[in-house]
Amino acid sequence: MAMRIRSNESRRLDEAMVLLFHNQAALLAERPKFSSEFREIHRSFTAIEKQLQELQQLKAIVLRHDRVLTELSQAVSKMQDAIAKLQGAIAKLPEAIRQKIGFKAK
């Protein structure tokens, strides 16, 4: 009886080992596919990293341009104010010249 139990245990162990070897062989057979998929994923990841760097560079450029446009807008506003003052001074200039040279209207 002890021999029979050992025989059953031995048979189950043999079956488990056969299954283990079969699974290992199947895994090894799939290894090139896994490697190929890993290389493809790695290429995709590298491309995504490159695109992310480019997007970060573009974001920096856009932020810089935004600051420049804000500064330009402020400068244009100041120029418009200066132009308005100059136009007012120019409009008063003929009368100031008349008074300076002593021109009198009839």
Number of C-alpha atoms within 10 A of each C-alpha: 6 7 8 9 10 11 12 12 12 12 12 12 12 12 12 12 12 12 12 12 12 12 12 12 12 11 12 12 11 11 12 11 11 13 11 11 12 12 12 12 12 12 12 12 12 12 12 12 12 12 12 12 12 12 12 12 12 12 12 12 12 12 12 12 12 12 12 12 12 12 12 12 12 12 12 12 12 12 12 12 12 12 12 12 12 12 12 11 12 12 11 11 12 11 11 13 11 12 11 9 8 9 10 7 5 3
